[in-house]
C-alpha cells in the first residue's frame, strides 16, 4: 500500500464530542498527517466525526483548513439518516467525501445501520458493506446494489460470505467499478497486517474475479472515489507503485495468478512520490523472482 485514508479518528483517547471539539480534532488530524511521513507513505487523516450541533458554517471553517473527509456516519452522536442528510449535503457542497457505517453496531455507542438508512443519507462510500464486523442481511445488500450507484467497501474485518456476494453480484452487473477495499482495523477484531492484500486474495480466489481487476478495484477505484491523483499508472499521476510477484512456492507464476490461487503476493518494493520506500517486505512471503536497480 502507498496511501491510507482515515474513516475518522474515533479511537482518540478522550475524543471530544461537542461541535467545537470534533472540528478541532479533524483540523488537527488533517494537518498533523500532512506533516507526518514517518513511514514515507501518504496518510489522509482528519475525517470529521459528525456530532449533533454542527451547523453549515462549521463545514466552511473545516473546508477552509483543508478538511475534506467525513468519518463514518454513526460513530458520533449523529446516527439517524434524517439528522445526517443535511450535514452530508453541506459536506458534499464543499467537495468533501462522506463515509457511512453499514451493518450492526461496532464500537460502543454506535448503532445498527440499514440499507434504507444509507439510501436516505446518500454518502459517498458505504463503509464495510460486508460488516464491520456484522453485516446487514443479503436482501439488504442487494437493495444497495440494485437501487443505488453508491460505492461499496468490502473489508477484511467483516463477513466473508457477504463480501463474496457483493463481488459476484456487481460482476454480473458489469459494475466492479463500484467496489473498493478496506481493512476496518484497528477494531475489536484487532490489528490485521496485510488486510487489503488478504481481501484482494479472497475476492480473486473465491469470487472468481481476475487478479488484474481486483488490483484495479483496490487502486484505481479508490483513487476515483476519493478524487486522488494516485492509483493509476498514467502520465501526470503520482508515482506511487507497489512491485509484487508470486511468493516462493505458490502455484501462481506471477502476482495476479497468486491472488487468483488464494495466495498473498510477495511485495518486492514500494515506491511513493517516485522514491523507493521499501525494498523488501517483512510481512509478505519472499518473491519468486529478484530484481535489480540500475
Secondary structure, 3 states (H helix, E strand, C coil): CCEEECCCCCCCCCCCCCHHHHHHHHHHHHHHHHHCCCCCCEEECCCECCCCCCCHHHHHHHHHCCCCEEEEECCCCCCCHHHHHHHHHHHHHCCCEEEECCECCCCCCCCCECHHHHHHHCCCEECCCCCCCCCCCHHHHHHHHHHCCCEEEEECCCCHHHHHHHHHHHHHCCCHHHEEEECCCCECCECCCCHHHHHHHHHHHHCCCCHHHHHHHHCHHHHHHHCCCCCCCCCCCCCCEEEEECECCCCCCCHHHHHHHCCCCEEEEEEECCEEEECCCCCCCCECCCCCCC
